[in-house]
Amino acid sequence: MKRVESFRKQFRWALLAGDLILVPLMYYLSYWLRSKTSFLLFDDVIPPDRYFWISHFLWFLVAAHIIFVYFHGLYDRLITYTTNQIIFRSIRAVTLELLVFVAFYFFRLDVAFPRSIIILLWFFIVGSTAIWRVFLVRLYQGRVPQRNLLIVGTTSAAETLLKEIERLPSYRLKVIGILTQTNDTLKTDKFCGYPVLGNRNDILQIVEQYNIHEV
């Protein structure tokens, strides 16, 4: 159990460290790029000293990024997502965080912030957020500790859960067995191919005996 928790903690810290570095980097990169080239409907480059005319609230952008990314499951549940899910959730999280960021400037009546920077920020932060997570998932995929799982119940919900676990081996969950509810009258020692180890009254004994990580 300690090994599993240690891995999760390391994985979350790696994600957070990447966000704390990449978001400010993308912010400065957006300004640098706009000072060098025109962009879409914006014909002129931004004068290099324009950066110093604007009030910068980078701390707010970083905080908003972490909050929206967290609530989109891109810290704790990331390891269970496909690449497409990571990209989609990154797009949604970054879109919301930048809307909040723009609203923050609007309510401060600070209209000097370049609109083209927001567009560049969207592309850069979406890209860096998704790429960083896909990279870490692939890097850590083979290092995810296997977790012993105990399923309680023999209902259709339990059957659906077992199918989901079998469909996504990236979960690295090993189903050790099944516990029935106390009032179940299961007439076999198997459920969906997994051994029935007892009923829920035996849960403490089974957890200790089989080194169960999750129930």
C-alpha positions in Angstrom: 0.0 0.0 0.0 2.8 2.4 0.9 4.4 1.7 -2.5 1.2 2.6 -4.3 0.7 5.8 -2.3 4.4 6.7 -2.9 4.0 6.3 -6.6 0.8 8.4 -6.7 2.5 11.2 -4.7 5.6 11.2 -7.0 3.3 11.3 -10.1 1.2 14.2 -8.8 4.3 16.2 -7.8 5.9 15.6 -11.2 2.6 16.9 -12.9 2.5 19.9 -10.6 6.1 20.8 -11.1 5.6 20.7 -14.9 2.6 23.0 -14.6 4.5 25.5 -12.4 7.3 25.7 -15.0 5.4 25.4 -18.3 2.6 27.9 -17.7 4.9 30.9 -17.0 7.2 29.7 -19.8 4.3 29.7 -22.2 3.3 33.1 -21.0 6.7 34.6 -21.7 7.0 32.7 -25.0 3.7 34.2 -26.2 5.0 37.8 -25.6 8.4 37.0 -27.2 6.7 35.5 -30.3 4.4 38.5 -30.7 7.3 40.8 -30.4 8.9 39.0 -33.4 6.1 38.2 -35.7 2.5 39.2 -36.7 -0.2 36.7 -35.9 -3.5 35.8 -37.7 -5.6 39.1 -37.9 -3.0 41.1 -36.0 -0.7 42.7 -38.6 1.7 44.5 -36.4 4.2 43.0 -34.0 4.0 44.1 -30.3 6.8 46.5 -29.4 9.2 44.7 -27.0 8.8 47.3 -24.3 5.0 46.8 -24.4 5.5 44.0 -21.9 6.4 46.6 -19.3 3.3 48.7 -19.9 1.0 46.0 -18.7 0.1 44.8 -15.2 0.9 41.1 -15.1 -1.0 38.7 -12.9 0.9 35.5 -13.8 0.2 34.1 -10.3 -3.5 34.3 -11.0 -3.1 32.4 -14.3 -1.0 29.7 -12.7 -3.5 29.3 -9.8 -6.4 29.1 -12.3 -4.6 26.6 -14.4 -3.9 24.3 -11.4 -7.5 24.5 -10.1 -9.2 23.8 -13.5 -6.7 21.1 -14.4 -7.3 19.4 -11.0 -11.1 19.5 -11.4 -10.8 18.0 -14.9 -9.1 14.9 -13.4 -5.7 15.7 -14.9 -3.8 15.1 -11.6 -5.4 12.2 -9.7 -7.2 10.2 -12.4 -4.8 10.9 -15.3 -3.3 7.4 -15.4 -6.6 5.9 -16.4 -7.2 8.2 -19.4 -6.5 7.6 -23.0 -4.5 10.1 -25.0 -7.6 11.5 -26.6 -9.3 12.0 -23.2 -6.2 13.8 -22.0 -6.2 16.2 -25.0 -10.0 16.8 -24.7 -9.8 17.5 -20.9 -6.7 19.8 -21.4 -8.6 21.8 -24.0 -11.6 22.2 -21.8 -9.6 23.1 -18.7 -7.4 25.7 -20.4 -10.4 27.3 -22.2 -12.1 27.8 -18.9 -9.0 29.1 -17.1 -8.4 31.6 -19.8 -12.0 32.8 -19.8 -11.6 33.4 -16.0 -8.2 35.1 -16.7 -9.8 37.5 -19.3 -12.7 38.2 -17.0 -10.2 39.1 -14.2 -8.6 41.8 -16.4 -12.0 43.0 -17.7 -13.4 43.6 -14.2 -10.2 45.4 -13.3 -10.9 47.7 -16.3 -7.4 46.8 -17.6 -7.9 46.7 -21.4 -4.2 47.0 -22.3 -3.7 43.2 -22.3 -3.1 42.2 -25.9 -5.8 39.9 -27.3 -3.4 38.1 -29.5 -1.5 36.9 -26.4 -4.7 35.2 -25.1 -5.0 33.3 -28.4 -1.3 32.2 -28.3 -1.6 31.3 -24.7 -4.5 29.0 -25.5 -2.5 27.1 -28.1 0.7 27.0 -26.0 -0.9 26.0 -22.7 -3.2 23.4 -24.2 -0.3 21.9 -26.1 2.1 21.9 -23.1 -0.5 20.6 -20.7 -1.5 17.7 -22.9 2.0 16.8 -24.1 3.5 16.9 -20.6 0.7 14.5 -19.3 0.9 12.1 -22.3 4.7 12.0 -21.8 4.5 11.3 -18.1 1.8 8.7 -18.5 3.9 6.8 -21.1 7.0 7.2 -18.9 5.3 5.9 -15.8 3.0 3.4 -17.4 5.3 0.4 -16.9 6.2 1.6 -13.4 2.6 1.8 -12.1 2.5 -0.6 -9.1 0.0 -3.3 -9.4 -2.9 -2.9 -6.9 -4.8 -5.8 -5.4 -8.5 -5.2 -5.6 -11.4 -6.7 -3.7 -14.9 -6.3 -5.1 -17.8 -6.3 -2.7 -21.2 -7.3 -4.2 -22.4 -9.6 -7.0 -24.8 -7.2 -8.6 -24.8 -6.0 -12.2 -22.8 -2.9 -11.1 -20.0 -5.2 -9.9 -20.1 -7.1 -13.2 -19.8 -3.8 -15.1 -16.9 -2.7 -12.9 -15.1 -6.0 -13.6 -15.5 -5.5 -17.3 -14.2 -2.0 -17.1 -11.1 -3.2 -15.2 -10.5 -5.9 -17.8 -10.9 -3.4 -20.7 -8.3 -1.0 -19.3 -5.2 -2.9 -18.1 -3.6 0.5 -17.6 -5.5 0.6 -14.3 -3.0 -2.0 -13.1 -5.7 -3.5 -10.9 -5.6 -7.2 -10.0 -8.9 -8.5 -8.9 -8.1 -10.9 -6.0 -11.7 -12.0 -5.5 -15.3 -11.2 -4.6 -17.2 -10.7 -1.4 -20.9 -11.2 -1.4 -23.3 -9.1 0.6 -24.4 -10.8 3.8 -27.9 -11.6 2.5 -26.6 -13.0 -0.9 -27.3 -16.6 -1.6 -24.7 -17.3 -4.3 -24.7 -20.9 -5.2 -21.2 -21.0 -6.8 -17.7 -20.2 -5.7 -17.1 -18.0 -8.8 -18.5 -14.7 -10.0 -17.5 -13.6 -13.6 -14.6 -15.9 -13.3 -13.3 -14.6 -10.0 -13.3 -16.5 -6.8 -15.9 -15.7 -4.1 -13.8 -15.4 -0.9 -16.7 -14.9 1.5 -19.1 -12.2 2.5 -18.7 -8.6 3.6 -18.5 -9.7 7.3 -15.1 -11.2 6.4 -13.7 -8.0 4.9 -11.0 -7.2 7.5 -9.7 -10.8 7.5 -9.6 -11.0 3.7 -7.9 -7.6 3.3 -5.1 -8.6 5.7 -4.8 -12.2 4.3 -4.6 -11.2 0.6 -2.7 -7.8 1.0 -5.6 -5.9 -0.5 -4.9 -2.3 -1.6 -8.3 -1.2 -2.6 -11.9 -2.3 -2.0 
